[in-house]
């Protein structure tokens, strides 16, 4: 990502040591958790040929603890069995399934969720008491990792199969990351880039008065923008090496509030209500100036206009005006934020770095370099 307006003498954090493995594993577990939130991975597989159809008897996985497996460790898998019929369901049994073969890629993960077929039963089985009609019963099983035979770092299949009188009825599938001892030495850490936005809706139009006084609450203690600034400027924010994305229009709106200002009014800019100067706005702007002196940042075009939409419609003049208006806001010192031109005929304006030569991945995993030979444009050069 662009490293812009870099503070002189600021160094990147040292390469992490032992904690890297823990953070990487937490990231892997977090990715899997995010996947479970967006796909029905841990829910009932449904009736064949009828995705999402309600089954008379169904099983679901509700938790996996811990969220990853380790050598010689155990994992507790919990879930529910639901009986939607009008009669009690006897003879039910839940069995955990897994595999010694990891899922190699996203396609394999998607295929496993929809078709299964790569896992085998483990020795973890629980017989359930009769589940009453229209009722749900909880279950919990412990998976011994050594019984599965996982050896390499990666994501493995994990399923709970529901059977009745030994006949399969339903299955719920999810994923289980595995972290071996050797992974701390062999697994390459994932590099993350944080962009921390200080952006809000426009609060001012052609009239000098603000549209409303809603910005006051956001800048005050406990408000959204106040908390964004506080968290980003905290020790945790500095350790994350985040880059601030700041809308100059927001700075301008906050600047209006540092003296007596007006809100509301008519389309002819009359009848606006007076407000006293906001100490919260003064403190917030001072905080922004403080963090941008220590942390990297870039400014968006004024009012955070839709860059892609304007570019695709050929409204380059309007887009250049938005960047120029943003640079005209004096609340933050930056040598220049420029437009960026692709060498392959397309024109994509984005903020350019204040110092030339920084590299970042912008699109399609291409490593690109900024060179600023003209104050108006940054010419994008391929690898």
C-alpha positions in Angstrom: 0.0 0.0 0.0 1.2 3.6 -0.4 3.3 4.8 2.4 2.5 8.5 2.2 3.6 11.6 4.1 6.2 9.5 6.0 7.5 11.1 9.1 11.3 11.8 8.8 13.4 9.2 10.6 10.6 6.9 11.3 11.6 3.2 11.0 9.5 0.1 10.4 9.1 -2.2 13.4 11.6 -4.9 13.7 10.6 -8.3 12.2 8.6 -10.1 14.8 9.9 -13.2 16.5 8.1 -15.8 18.3 4.8 -13.8 18.5 4.6 -14.0 14.7 3.4 -17.6 14.8 0.7 -16.8 17.2 -0.5 -13.8 15.2 -0.5 -15.8 12.0 -2.4 -18.6 13.6 -4.9 -16.1 15.0 -5.3 -14.7 11.5 -5.8 -18.1 10.0 -8.5 -18.9 12.6 -10.0 -15.5 12.0 -10.2 -16.1 8.3 -11.9 -19.4 8.9 -14.3 -17.7 11.4 -15.1 -15.0 8.8 -15.8 -17.7 6.2 -18.2 -19.4 8.6 -20.0 -16.1 9.0 -20.6 -15.8 5.3 -21.3 -19.4 4.2 -23.4 -22.1 5.7 -20.3 -24.1 6.6 -21.3 -25.2 10.0 -25.0 -25.6 9.4 -27.0 -28.5 8.2 -26.2 -29.6 4.7 -29.8 -29.8 3.7 -31.7 -32.3 1.6 -29.8 -33.4 -1.5 -30.8 -31.4 -4.5 -32.6 -28.9 -2.4 -30.1 -26.5 -0.9 -31.3 -24.9 2.3 -34.4 -27.1 2.6 -35.4 -27.9 6.2 -34.8 -31.5 7.2 -37.0 -33.5 9.7 -33.8 -34.1 11.6 -30.8 -31.8 11.3 -27.4 -31.2 13.0 -25.4 -28.0 13.3 -22.0 -27.1 14.7 -22.2 -24.1 17.0 -18.6 -23.8 18.4 -15.1 -25.2 18.0 -12.8 -24.6 21.0 -9.9 -23.9 20.7 -10.3 -22.5 17.1 -7.3 -24.5 15.9 -5.7 -27.9 16.4 -2.2 -28.6 17.8 -0.1 -31.8 18.0 -1.3 -34.1 20.8 -4.0 -31.6 21.6 -7.8 -31.9 21.8 -10.6 -29.8 20.3 -14.1 -29.6 21.7 -16.8 -29.4 19.1 -20.3 -28.5 20.2 -23.6 -28.2 18.4 -27.3 -29.0 18.2 -29.6 -31.6 16.8 -33.1 -30.3 15.8 -36.2 -32.4 15.4 -38.8 -30.6 13.3 -41.2 -33.5 13.2 -44.4 -34.0 15.2 -43.0 -37.2 16.8 -40.0 -37.9 19.1 -36.8 -39.1 17.4 -35.0 -42.0 19.1 -31.8 -43.8 18.1 -29.8 -40.7 17.3 -26.0 -40.5 17.2 -23.5 -37.7 16.4 -20.0 -38.7 15.1 -17.2 -36.3 14.3 -15.4 -36.7 10.9 -12.1 -35.2 9.9 -9.1 -36.1 7.7 -5.3 -36.3 7.6 -5.4 -34.5 4.3 -5.6 -30.8 4.4 -7.7 -28.7 2.0 -5.2 -27.3 -0.5 -7.0 -24.2 -1.7 -10.2 -22.2 -1.7 -11.8 -24.4 -4.4 -11.1 -27.5 -2.3 -12.8 -25.7 0.7 -15.8 -24.8 -1.3 -16.1 -28.2 -2.8 -15.9 -29.8 0.7 -18.7 -27.6 2.0 -21.0 -28.6 -0.8 -20.0 -32.2 -1.4 -17.9 -33.5 1.4 -16.2 -36.8 0.6 -12.7 -36.1 1.8 -13.2 -36.8 5.5 -13.5 -40.0 7.4 -15.2 -40.9 10.8 -13.2 -40.5 14.0 -13.7 -42.3 17.3 -15.6 -39.3 18.7 -19.2 -40.4 18.9 -22.1 -39.5 21.1 -25.4 -41.3 21.4 -28.2 -38.8 22.1 -31.3 -39.3 24.2 -34.6 -39.2 22.3 -35.1 -35.8 20.9 -38.7 -34.7 21.5 -40.9 -33.4 18.8 -40.2 -29.8 17.7 -37.2 -29.6 20.0 -33.5 -29.0 19.8 -30.9 -30.9 21.9 -27.3 -29.8 22.5 -24.3 -32.1 22.1 -20.5 -31.8 22.7 -17.7 -34.1 21.5 -13.9 -34.0 22.0 -11.6 -34.6 19.0 -8.2 -36.0 19.8 -5.9 -34.6 17.1 -3.5 -37.5 17.2 -6.3 -39.8 16.1 -6.9 -37.8 12.9 -3.3 -37.8 11.7 -2.8 -34.2 10.9 0.8 -33.4 10.1 1.2 -30.2 8.0 0.1 -26.7 8.6 -3.2 -25.8 6.9 -6.9 -26.1 7.1 -8.6 -29.5 7.5 -12.1 -30.7 7.1 -14.3 -31.1 10.2 -17.8 -32.4 10.2 -20.5 -33.7 12.5 -22.6 -36.5 11.1 -26.0 -37.3 12.5 -27.3 -40.8 12.1 -30.4 -42.6 13.3 -30.2 -46.3 14.0 -26.7 -46.2 12.2 -28.2 -44.7 9.0 -26.8 -41.3 8.0 -29.4 -38.5 8.3 -27.5 -35.2 8.0 -24.1 -33.6 8.3 -22.7 -30.2 9.2 -19.3 -29.3 7.8 -16.8 -26.7 8.8 -13.0 -26.2 8.9 -10.2 -26.8 11.5 -6.8 -25.1 11.1 -3.8 -27.1 12.3 -0.7 -25.5 13.7 2.3 -27.9 14.1 5.4 -27.0 16.1 7.4 -26.7 12.9 5.1 -24.0 11.6 6.8 -21.3 13.6 9.9 -21.9 11.5 8.5 -22.8 8.1 5.3 -20.8 7.7 5.8 -17.3 6.1 3.9 -14.7 8.1 1.1 -12.8 6.3 1.7 -9.1 5.9 -1.3 -6.9 6.7 -1.8 -3.3 5.7 -4.2 -1.2 7.8 -5.9 1.9 6.4 -7.6 3.8 9.2 -10.3 6.2 7.8 -11.2 9.6 9.2 -14.1 10.1 6.8 -17.6 11.3 7.3 -20.6 12.5 5.3 -20.3 16.1 4.0 -21.6 18.6 6.6 -21.4 21.8 4.4 -22.7 22.8 1.0 -22.5 26.2 -0.7 -23.7 28.0 2.5 -21.2 28.8 5.3 -23.5 27.1 7.8 -23.2 23.4 8.5 -26.2 21.3 7.4 -26.8 20.1 11.0 -24.9 19.8 14.3 -24.5 16.0 14.1 -20.7 16.4 13.7 -20.5 17.8 17.2 -21.6 14.5 18.7 -19.2 12.5 16.6 -16.3 14.6 17.6 -17.2 14.7 21.3 -16.0 12.1 23.8 -17.5 8.7 23.0 -18.4 9.8 19.4 -17.5 7.8 16.4 -14.8 10.1 15.0 -13.5 10.7 18.5 -13.1 7.0 19.1 -11.5 6.4 15.7 -8.9 8.9 16.5 -8.3 7.6 20.0 -7.9 4.0 18.9 -5.7 4.8 15.9 -3.4 7.0 18.0 -3.2 4.4 20.8 -0.1 2.2 21.4 -2.0 -0.6 19.7 -2.6 1.6 16.7 1.0 2.6 16.5 2.1 -1.0 16.7 -0.2 -1.9 13.8 1.7 0.6 11.7 -1.6 1.8 10.2 -1.9 4.5 7.6 -4.6 7.2 8.0 -7.0 8.0 5.2 -8.2 11.5 5.9 -11.0 13.4 4.1 -10.0 17.1 3.9 -13.7 18.1 3.8 -14.1 16.6 7.3 -11.1 18.7 8.5 -12.7 21.8 7.0 -16.0 21.1 8.7 -14.4 20.5 12.0 -12.3 23.7 11.5 -15.6 25.7 11.1 -16.7 24.5 14.5 -13.6 25.8 16.3 -15.1 29.3 16.3 -18.7 30.4 16.6 -20.6 28.7 13.8 -24.1 28.3 12.4 -26.2 25.2 11.5 -29.2 24.7 9.4 -30.9 27.5 7.5 -32.6 27.8 4.2 -31.5 27.3 0.6 -30.6 31.0 0.5 -28.3 30.6 3.5 -30.5 32.5 5.8 -32.0 31.7 9.3 -29.2 29.5 10.4 -29.0 28.8 14.2 -25.8 30.0 16.0 -23.7 27.7 18.0 -20.7 28.4 20.3 -17.2 27.3 19.4 -16.7 23.6 20.0 -13.9 22.6 22.3 -14.3 19.0 21.1 -13.6 20.1 17.5 -10.5 22.0 18.6 -9.2 19.0 20.6 -10.0 16.6 17.8 -8.2 18.6 15.2 -5.2 19.0 17.5 -5.2 15.2 17.9 -5.3 14.7 14.1 -2.3 17.0 13.7 -0.5 15.2 16.4 -0.9 11.7 14.9 -0.1 12.7 11.4 3.2 14.1 12.6 4.1 10.5 13.8 2.1 8.2 11.6 1.7 7.7 7.9 -1.3 9.1 6.1 -2.8 10.2 2.8 -5.7 12.5 2.0 -8.7 11.6 -0.1 -10.1 13.8 -2.7 -12.3 16.5 -1.1 -15.5 15.0 0.4 -14.3 11.6 -0.5 -15.9 11.7 -3.9 -16.4 8.4 -5.8 -13.2 8.3 -7.7 -14.0 5.2 -9.8 -17.4 6.6 -10.8 -16.0 10.0 -11.9 -13.1 8.4 -13.7 -15.3 5.9 -15.6 -17.5 8.7 -16.7 -14.6 10.7 -17.9 -15.1 13.5 -15.4 -11.4 14.1 -15.0 -11.7 17.9 -14.6 -14.1 17.5 -11.7 -11.9 14.8 -10.2 -8.8 17.0 -10.5 -10.8 19.8 -8.7 -11.6 17.4 -5.9 -7.9 16.6 -5.4 -7.0 20.3 -5.7 -9.6 21.3 -3.1 -8.3 18.6 -0.8 -4.8 19.9 -1.1 -6.0 23.4 -0.3 -7.1 22.5 3.2 -4.3 23.6 5.4 -5.0 21.5 8.4 -2.4 18.9 7.4 1.0 19.5 6.0 1.8 17.3 3.0 4.1 18.0 0.1 1.6 17.0 -2.5 -1.1 14.5 -3.3 -1.4 13.9 -7.0 -3.3 12.0 -9.6 -2.1 8.7 -10.8 -2.0 7.6 -14.4 -1.8 4.1 -15.6 0.6 3.3 -18.5 -1.9 0.9 -20.0 -4.4 3.6 -21.3 -6.7 3.5 -18.3 -6.8 6.5 -16.0 -7.2 5.8 -12.3 -6.8 8.8 -10.0 -5.8 8.0 -6.4 -3.7 9.9 -3.9 0.0 9.7 -4.7 2.7 9.5 -2.0 4.4 12.6 -0.7 7.8 10.9 -1.4 8.6 9.2 -4.7 9.8 5.7 -5.0 7.5 3.9 -2.5 6.2 0.6 -3.8 2.8 -1.0 -3.1 0.4 -3.5 -4.5 -2.5 -1.7 -6.1 -4.4 -4.1 -8.3 -4.3 -7.6 -9.6 -1.3 -8.3 -7.3 1.0 -6.2 -9.5 3.9 -4.4 -7.7 3.8 -0.8 -8.9 6.1 2.1 -8.4 5.2 5.8 -8.1 7.4 8.4 -9.7 6.5 12.0 -9.3 8.2 14.1 -12.1 5.3 16.6 -12.4 3.4 18.1 -9.4 0.2 17.3 -11.2 0.6 13.7 -11.9 2.2 10.5 -10.6 3.1 8.2 -13.5 2.5 4.6 -12.7 5.4 2.3 -13.7 5.1 -1.5 -13.8 7.6 -3.8 -12.3 
